[in-house]
Amino acid sequence: MAGLALTGVAAVAPTTSAQAAPTGGGVYDAASSSRPDRLSKLPNLHKGKLTLPKPGAQGRAFQSGTGASPKVFQGTLASASEFPYIVGIVTTLQDGPDFYWYWCTGTIIARNKVLTAAHCTADGPGTTRVIAGNDRLVDSNGQIVGGSGYVAEVSSTWTHPGWNIAQQYNDPNAPIVDDVSVLTLKQNLPSAYTAVSLSAQGDQKPYAAGTSAQIAGYGITTSGEQQPDSRLRKATVAMRSDADCNADGLYFANRMICAGSGTKAAPSSDTCAGDSGGPLLVNGVQVGITDWGFEPCGSSPGYYERLSYYNNSIKADLTRPALVNADWSGDGHTDLLARDSAGNLGLYYGSGFSNNGYGGFYMARQIGTGWNIYSRVFRVYNWNGDKKPSIMAMKPNGELFLYNTDGKGNFVGGAKKVGTGWQGFTALMVTNNWLGNNRPSLLVRKSNGDLIRYTSNGAGGWENPLGTKIGNGWNGFNLFLTPGAWKGDGREVLIGRTSTGDLKMYQSDSKGGWTNPLGTKIGSGWQGFKNIMVPGDWSGDNMMDMLGVNSKGDMRLYTTNGYGQWIDSSGKVVGTGWGAFNLVF
């Protein structure tokens, strides 16, 4: 099966890390010989430092035209205004001293939702931007084309649970199944960028061989293209019969479509690297997602995920409650930070999909040293009103410091002292939106059991520097969690663990009070966990998850339905060796 290839990005594995990873369970550092090296397998990975534009409008909604049309292999240049629902998905990453970038295509299905292939998003770390309205993504100098369009960040992702990426890691010639994802954006796209229509669930008509269809995307024009062009192109292709599509035994008629009449002897129009996640259209309706094919491009039909099989599962994501992932690098996926006894701070990238064969982890790298001078270290989101993660750290003498980041995995500006006198509190935790004003708050417990709230002013300072008392009698808990809107209704919660291992949930009324002042029991048996975290979505279903490190050092994953009920309350092991850390957050 030589030549089987995804038509977009497959997997990314930066290899620089000074951080030793926990053993087993799927967390691999760059030096580990057991971690698959997938960097070299990317069909459209390009070396060079690509500067991603800031989110927001870049000028007029669409470029004025495509300009002169060079000769394009079996296709023509297209204008983004002709396909106002097509977007580019560009990701940058650093591998030691080297920088790389890669891209895919997607389609808008709601103001803040983009449909694409799973291998475009849940198969490698980086910083991702969704770009709408551009005829070309990257120019000949390796820079994002500016002056028009709109740029959005990725907040979270949903990936079809049946995606068989783990099987593909072990067998590169395995059929590719359920390669479907939806990106949730931090910024709503302007109304000029409209949603595409999707074929209805259950519409399994095979589209008779010869039916005219249209493909479009930002992909390259020939396999192995060295100088990426990344212009939006379109072509007309003919639908093929199921028998033709299954000539190589990798086709599932209920969930795939194939189109195109190319052969090695007579290549024809086809999708290629960078087109992954883009649309296959029949009469203006998207019936497929560009997924995979055989190399070289144009030498066989292209293969697409059949949207009539996935419509319901895709649209289910449109109504899921919003969540904030503990995303450090800017790809919309939850990442974990861990500190060892030597004070090294390690970043453990999440892939956005726990069924990747490695528990949802991708790689690890060291991002700091000397962090053992702090008695408390925790993450905070949007403290400065910039929608970026930061770290807060407290010294034993009570000095509180803030470490800002650029939202792409890098610290900026050094430590900033933001308070003193915090050593008197017996617990300290952060919430993102306790008062419903989109500003984070610190909740602290005094030795007498009083609970005090300190809220950001949205600009790096304090709204109430003296604090506001919001409860008493909180000495019965030995651990606190602040998962955000646990019940999916926008109101944040505080979860406490009792000495007997019960978890009790208390919900804010978003006005400074409580909806359930006596608390609600949501679990038991949690006394054996050294660390418990609720970092957002880890499994890839775009719903709230809980992670716990038990006394053996195993990390276990517990999933919910996004509305406060457990899907898996028994949990499953996603990693081992985490007992080596004195802090995981």
Buried (B, 14 or more C-beta within 10 A) or exposed (E): EEEBBBBBBBBBBBBBBBBBBBBBBBBBBBBBEEBBEBBEBBBBBBEBEBEBBEBEBBEEBBBEEBEEEEEBBBBEBBBBBEBBBBBBBBBBBBBEEEBBBBBBBBBBBBBBBBBBBBBBBBBBBBBBBBBBBBBBBBBEEBEBBEEBBBBBBBBBBBBBEBBBBBBBBEEEEBBBBBBBBBBBBBBEBBEBBEBBBBBEBEBEEBBEBEBEBBBBBBBBBEBEBEEBBBBBBBBBBBBBBBEBBBEEEBBBBEBBBBBBBBEEEEBBBBBBBBBBBBBBBBEEBBBBBBBBBBBBBBBBBBBBBBBBBBBEBBBEBBEBBBBBBBBBBBBBBBBBBBBBEEBBBBBBBBBBBBBBBBBBBBBBBBBBEEBBEBBBBBBBBBBBBBBBBBBBBBBEEBBBBBBBBBBBBBBEEEEEEBBEEBBEBBBBBBBBBBBBEEBBBBBBBBEEBBBBBBBBBBEBEBBEEEBBEBBEEBBEBEBBBBBBBBBBBEBBBBBBBBEEBBBBBBBBEBEEEBBEEEBBEBBEEBBEBBBBBBBBBBBBBBBBBBBBBBEEBBBBBBBBEBBBEBEBBEBBBBBBBBBEBBBBB
